[in-house]
Amino acid sequence: MPSYISQTRTQLYEFGHSHP
């Protein structure tokens, strides 16, 4: 998996879990 995909998924995951 390309690194930029992993970074985007991580950012989306963190953003999604930073809000109730």
N, CA, C, O and CB atoms as a CASP TS submission, in Angstrom:
PFRMAT TS
TARGET T0000
AUTHOR 0000-0000-0000
METHOD Language model
MODEL 1
PARENT N/A
ATOM      1  N   MET     1       0.850  -1.199   0.000  1.00  0.00           N
ATOM      2  CA  MET     1       0.000   0.000   0.000  1.00  0.00           C
ATOM      3  C   MET     1       0.888   1.252   0.000  1.00  0.00           C
ATOM      4  O   MET     1       1.791   1.371   0.827  1.00  0.00           O
ATOM      5  CB  MET     1      -0.963   0.004   1.240  1.00  0.00           C
ATOM      6  N   PRO     2       0.637   2.159  -0.902  1.00  0.00           N
ATOM      7  CA  PRO     2       1.439   3.393  -0.944  1.00  0.00           C
ATOM      8  C   PRO     2       1.365   4.150   0.369  1.00  0.00           C
ATOM      9  O   PRO     2       0.343   4.125   1.054  1.00  0.00           O
ATOM     10  CB  PRO     2       0.971   4.297  -2.084  1.00  0.00           C
ATOM     11  N   SER     3       2.445   4.817   0.713  1.00  0.00           N
ATOM     12  CA  SER     3       2.518   5.497   2.008  1.00  0.00           C
ATOM     13  C   SER     3       1.481   6.605   2.100  1.00  0.00           C
ATOM     14  O   SER     3       0.934   6.850   3.176  1.00  0.00           O
ATOM     15  CB  SER     3       3.920   6.070   2.237  1.00  0.00           C
ATOM     16  N   TYR     4       1.199   7.286   0.978  1.00  0.00           N
ATOM     17  CA  TYR     4       0.250   8.392   1.046  1.00  0.00           C
ATOM     18  C   TYR     4      -1.163   7.882   1.324  1.00  0.00           C
ATOM     19  O   TYR     4      -1.974   8.583   1.928  1.00  0.00           O
ATOM     20  CB  TYR     4       0.274   9.199  -0.258  1.00  0.00           C
ATOM     21  N   ILE     5      -1.448   6.675   0.887  1.00  0.00           N
ATOM     22  CA  ILE     5      -2.745   6.079   1.199  1.00  0.00           C
ATOM     23  C   ILE     5      -2.841   5.810   2.699  1.00  0.00           C
ATOM     24  O   ILE     5      -3.865   6.089   3.322  1.00  0.00           O
ATOM     25  CB  ILE     5      -2.959   4.771   0.396  1.00  0.00           C
ATOM     26  N   SER     6      -1.766   5.265   3.273  1.00  0.00           N
ATOM     27  CA  SER     6      -1.753   4.976   4.703  1.00  0.00           C
ATOM     28  C   SER     6      -1.904   6.264   5.505  1.00  0.00           C
ATOM     29  O   SER     6      -2.630   6.299   6.498  1.00  0.00           O
ATOM     30  CB  SER     6      -0.457   4.248   5.098  1.00  0.00           C
ATOM     31  N   GLN     7      -1.221   7.317   5.077  1.00  0.00           N
ATOM     32  CA  GLN     7      -1.295   8.586   5.788  1.00  0.00           C
ATOM     33  C   GLN     7      -2.711   9.143   5.725  1.00  0.00           C
ATOM     34  O   GLN     7      -3.227   9.639   6.727  1.00  0.00           O
ATOM     35  CB  GLN     7      -0.294   9.595   5.202  1.00  0.00           C
ATOM     36  N   THR     8      -3.340   9.067   4.562  1.00  0.00           N
ATOM     37  CA  THR     8      -4.697   9.588   4.418  1.00  0.00           C
ATOM     38  C   THR     8      -5.661   8.789   5.281  1.00  0.00           C
ATOM     39  O   THR     8      -6.508   9.366   5.964  1.00  0.00           O
ATOM     40  CB  THR     8      -5.141   9.552   2.946  1.00  0.00           C
ATOM     41  N   ARG     9      -5.538   7.465   5.256  1.00  0.00           N
ATOM     42  CA  ARG     9      -6.424   6.617   6.053  1.00  0.00           C
ATOM     43  C   ARG     9      -6.236   6.911   7.535  1.00  0.00           C
ATOM     44  O   ARG     9      -7.204   6.944   8.294  1.00  0.00           O
ATOM     45  CB  ARG     9      -6.160   5.126   5.764  1.00  0.00           C
ATOM     46  N   THR    10      -4.983   7.124   7.945  1.00  0.00           N
ATOM     47  CA  THR    10      -4.711   7.424   9.354  1.00  0.00           C
ATOM     48  C   THR    10      -5.346   8.752   9.734  1.00  0.00           C
ATOM     49  O   THR    10      -5.950   8.871  10.799  1.00  0.00           O
ATOM     50  CB  THR    10      -3.190   7.457   9.628  1.00  0.00           C
ATOM     51  N   GLN    11      -5.213   9.747   8.871  1.00  0.00           N
ATOM     52  CA  GLN    11      -5.780  11.059   9.162  1.00  0.00           C
ATOM     53  C   GLN    11      -7.301  10.970   9.237  1.00  0.00           C
ATOM     54  O   GLN    11      -7.911  11.552  10.134  1.00  0.00           O
ATOM     55  CB  GLN    11      -5.353  12.085   8.093  1.00  0.00           C
ATOM     56  N   LEU    12      -7.919  10.247   8.301  1.00  0.00           N
ATOM     57  CA  LEU    12      -9.367  10.110   8.306  1.00  0.00           C
ATOM     58  C   LEU    12      -9.823   9.345   9.547  1.00  0.00           C
ATOM     59  O   LEU    12     -10.842   9.682  10.150  1.00  0.00           O
ATOM     60  CB  LEU    12      -9.845   9.400   7.028  1.00  0.00           C
ATOM     61  N   TYR    13      -9.068   8.321   9.924  1.00  0.00           N
ATOM     62  CA  TYR    13      -9.411   7.528  11.101  1.00  0.00           C
ATOM     63  C   TYR    13      -9.350   8.396  12.349  1.00  0.00           C
ATOM     64  O   TYR    13     -10.271   8.381  13.165  1.00  0.00           O
ATOM     65  CB  TYR    13      -8.468   6.316  11.241  1.00  0.00           C
ATOM     66  N   GLU    14      -8.268   9.152  12.499  1.00  0.00           N
ATOM     67  CA  GLU    14      -8.098  10.003  13.669  1.00  0.00           C
ATOM     68  C   GLU    14      -9.174  11.089  13.687  1.00  0.00           C
ATOM     69  O   GLU    14      -9.729  11.394  14.743  1.00  0.00           O
ATOM     70  CB  GLU    14      -6.690  10.635  13.682  1.00  0.00           C
ATOM     71  N   PHE    15      -9.467  11.667  12.533  1.00  0.00           N
ATOM     72  CA  PHE    15     -10.491  12.715  12.455  1.00  0.00           C
ATOM     73  C   PHE    15     -11.851  12.133  12.826  1.00  0.00           C
ATOM     74  O   PHE    15     -12.612  12.747  13.574  1.00  0.00           O
ATOM     75  CB  PHE    15     -10.537  13.342  11.031  1.00  0.00           C
ATOM     76  N   GLY    16     -12.150  10.963  12.307  1.00  0.00           N
ATOM     77  CA  GLY    16     -13.438  10.332  12.575  1.00  0.00           C
ATOM     78  C   GLY    16     -13.607   9.985  14.043  1.00  0.00           C
ATOM     79  O   GLY    16     -14.724  10.015  14.560  1.00  0.00           O
ATOM     80  N   HIS    17     -12.514   9.654  14.724  1.00  0.00           N
ATOM     81  CA  HIS    17     -12.592   9.252  16.118  1.00  0.00           C
ATOM     82  C   HIS    17     -12.352  10.426  17.073  1.00  0.00           C
ATOM     83  O   HIS    17     -12.438  10.269  18.291  1.00  0.00           O
ATOM     84  CB  HIS    17     -11.590   8.150  16.390  1.00  0.00           C
ATOM     85  N   SER    18     -12.052  11.594  16.514  1.00  0.00           N
ATOM     86  CA  SER    18     -11.846  12.760  17.369  1.00  0.00           C
ATOM     87  C   SER    18     -13.168  13.465  17.634  1.00  0.00           C
ATOM     88  O   SER    18     -13.224  14.408  18.424  1.00  0.00           O
ATOM     89  CB  SER    18     -10.842  13.731  16.729  1.00  0.00           C
ATOM     90  N   HIS    19     -14.243  13.005  16.970  1.00  0.00           N
ATOM     91  CA  HIS    19     -15.565  13.604  17.143  1.00  0.00           C
ATOM     92  C   HIS    19     -16.535  12.526  17.611  1.00  0.00           C
ATOM     93  O   HIS    19     -16.413  11.371  17.203  1.00  0.00           O
ATOM     94  CB  HIS    19     -16.064  14.265  15.820  1.00  0.00           C
ATOM     95  N   PRO    20     -17.470  12.875  18.438  1.00  0.00           N
ATOM     96  CA  PRO    20     -18.443  11.897  18.952  1.00  0.00           C
ATOM     97  C   PRO    20     -19.395  11.417  17.853  1.00  0.00           C
ATOM     98  O   PRO    20     -20.273  10.595  18.113  1.00  0.00           O
ATOM     99  CB  PRO    20     -19.251  12.510  20.108  1.00  0.00           C
TER
END
